Amino acid sequence: MKQKTASIATVIALVAGGAAACGGGDDGVAPAPTLTGMEGVSPPPTSPPPTSSTPRLAVGQTIHISTSPAQVARPIPAGAADVTLRDLDVTTIYRSKDNPASAQKADPGEQFVIWTMKVTNTGPDEFNLYPLTAAQRWTSDGQVTGPDLFLGIDDDLGGEPDPRPGETGTGSGGAVVPEGSGVLEFADR
């Protein structure tokens, strides 16, 4: 299997069913402003839009990624890993393997994107899985939105321990995005 090297600004190309129209709900009345305490603060910079040179990962493909060091609650070293997209499911109804009678249904105009990745740490330190658990952007028909995290999936990648050098971890992640085909992008902090 041919591998490519890329930073974690890796995208997964998703092809879902045709786009569906979203309901309006616009009654012509502007909502009252809400104070957030962030007035006057510039929003954080967004990552550049994906380009044709941005690697795209399809089911069964493996790419090599690297992450930058970060200082959050604890120092996180730079990392390197081979990432394989093992499975991809785009659906409006999610049934847990553990409890198939319990179904979660997407809101009108939305869909669930569930991915399963195998991550093999190729670096000298533990590989932090966080960037692969929460997609940063959904791009569809030139529109960019921030996907919502979808919780309650089986085999949550975020629940896996960060793999040590040479170790492999497999798990899933999920996002709620507008219906239609698009590109789901993961990025380093």
C-alpha positions in Angstrom: 0.0 0.0 0.0 1.5 3.3 -1.1 1.9 5.8 1.8 2.0 9.6 1.5 3.5 12.1 4.0 1.4 15.0 5.2 0.7 17.2 8.2 -2.3 16.5 10.3 -4.3 19.0 8.1 -5.4 15.9 6.4 -8.9 15.6 4.9 -11.1 12.7 4.4 -13.2 12.9 1.2 -16.7 11.8 1.9 -19.3 11.1 -0.7 -22.8 11.1 0.7 -26.2 11.1 -0.9 -27.5 14.2 -2.7 -28.0 17.4 -0.9 -31.3 17.9 0.9 -32.9 21.3 1.4 -32.9 22.5 5.0 -36.1 23.9 6.5 -36.4 27.6 6.9 -37.7 28.7 10.3 -37.1 32.3 9.3 -39.9 34.4 10.7 -38.3 37.7 9.8 -37.5 38.6 13.4 -33.9 39.1 14.2 -32.8 37.3 17.4 -31.8 39.4 20.4 -28.1 39.8 20.8 -26.4 37.6 23.3 -23.3 38.8 25.2 -20.6 36.2 25.4 -17.8 38.1 27.2 -15.8 37.8 24.0 -17.0 41.1 22.4 -14.2 42.9 20.7 -12.0 39.7 20.7 -10.9 38.6 17.2 -12.0 35.1 16.4 -9.1 32.5 16.2 -7.6 32.2 12.8 -9.1 29.4 10.6 -7.1 27.0 8.6 -6.8 27.6 4.9 -9.3 25.8 2.7 -8.3 22.4 1.4 -6.5 22.5 -1.9 -5.9 19.9 -4.5 -2.5 19.2 -2.9 -4.2 18.4 0.5 -4.1 14.7 1.0 -7.4 12.9 1.0 -7.9 9.6 2.6 -10.4 7.0 1.4 -11.4 3.8 3.1 -8.5 1.3 3.0 -5.8 4.0 2.4 -3.0 4.9 4.7 -1.1 8.1 5.0 1.7 9.3 7.3 1.0 12.3 9.4 2.9 14.5 11.8 1.6 16.7 14.6 3.0 19.8 16.2 3.9 20.0 19.9 1.3 21.7 22.1 1.0 23.1 25.6 -2.4 22.5 27.0 -3.1 21.0 30.4 0.2 19.1 30.0 2.9 19.4 27.4 2.2 17.3 24.3 5.2 16.3 22.2 5.2 16.4 18.4 4.1 13.1 17.0 4.2 10.9 13.9 1.8 8.1 12.9 0.5 6.1 10.0 -3.3 6.5 9.8 -5.6 4.1 7.9 -9.2 4.9 7.3 -10.8 1.5 8.1 -14.5 2.4 7.7 -16.7 5.3 6.9 -20.5 5.5 7.4 -22.7 8.4 6.4 -26.3 8.0 7.8 -29.2 9.9 9.3 -29.9 7.1 11.8 -27.2 5.6 14.1 -27.7 2.3 15.8 -25.2 1.3 18.4 -23.7 -2.2 18.0 -24.0 -2.6 21.8 -27.7 -1.5 21.8 -29.2 -1.8 18.3 -32.7 -1.1 19.7 -31.6 2.4 20.7 -31.4 4.6 17.6 -30.2 8.2 17.4 -31.8 10.2 14.6 -30.2 13.2 13.0 -32.1 16.5 12.9 -33.7 17.4 9.6 -31.1 18.6 7.1 -28.3 16.9 9.0 -26.4 13.6 8.9 -24.0 11.6 11.0 -20.5 10.9 9.6 -18.9 8.0 11.5 -15.3 7.0 10.8 -13.0 4.3 12.1 -9.2 4.8 12.0 -6.3 2.6 12.8 -3.4 4.7 14.1 0.2 3.3 14.3 2.6 5.4 16.2 5.8 5.8 14.2 7.4 8.5 16.4 9.6 8.4 19.5 6.9 9.6 22.0 3.2 8.8 22.7 1.0 9.9 19.8 -1.8 12.1 21.0 -5.0 10.9 19.4 -7.0 14.1 20.0 -6.6 15.7 16.5 -8.2 12.5 15.0 -11.2 12.5 17.3 -12.8 15.8 16.4 -13.1 17.0 12.8 -12.4 20.7 12.4 -14.3 21.6 9.1 -16.9 20.3 6.8 -16.8 21.7 3.2 -19.6 21.1 0.9 -20.5 23.0 -2.3 -18.0 25.7 -1.4 -19.6 26.3 2.0 -17.5 25.7 5.1 -19.1 24.8 8.5 -17.8 23.6 11.8 -19.1 20.1 12.4 -20.6 19.3 15.7 -19.1 16.4 17.7 -21.3 13.3 17.7 -21.0 11.4 21.0 -22.2 8.0 22.0 -20.5 6.0 19.2 -19.1 2.5 19.7 -15.4 2.1 20.1 -14.7 5.8 20.6 -11.2 6.7 19.5 -11.0 9.4 22.2 -11.4 6.7 24.8 -8.4 4.8 23.6 -5.1 5.3 25.4 -2.5 7.3 23.3 -0.3 4.7 21.5 3.3 4.5 22.6 6.0 4.2 20.0 5.3 1.2 17.8 1.8 0.6 19.2 -1.4 0.7 17.2 -4.8 1.9 18.3 -8.1 1.5 16.5 -11.3 3.5 17.2 -14.1 5.6 15.9 -15.2 9.2 15.8 -18.3 11.0 14.7 -19.6 14.3 13.5 -22.9 15.9 12.8 -22.8 17.8 9.4 -25.3 19.2 6.9 -26.7 16.6 4.5 -25.0 16.1 1.2 -21.6 15.2 0.0 -18.5 17.0 1.3 -15.0 16.9 2.8 -14.4 16.4 6.5 -11.1 17.9 7.7 -9.0 17.2 10.7 -6.3 19.6 11.9 -3.6 19.9 14.5 -4.2 22.3 17.3 
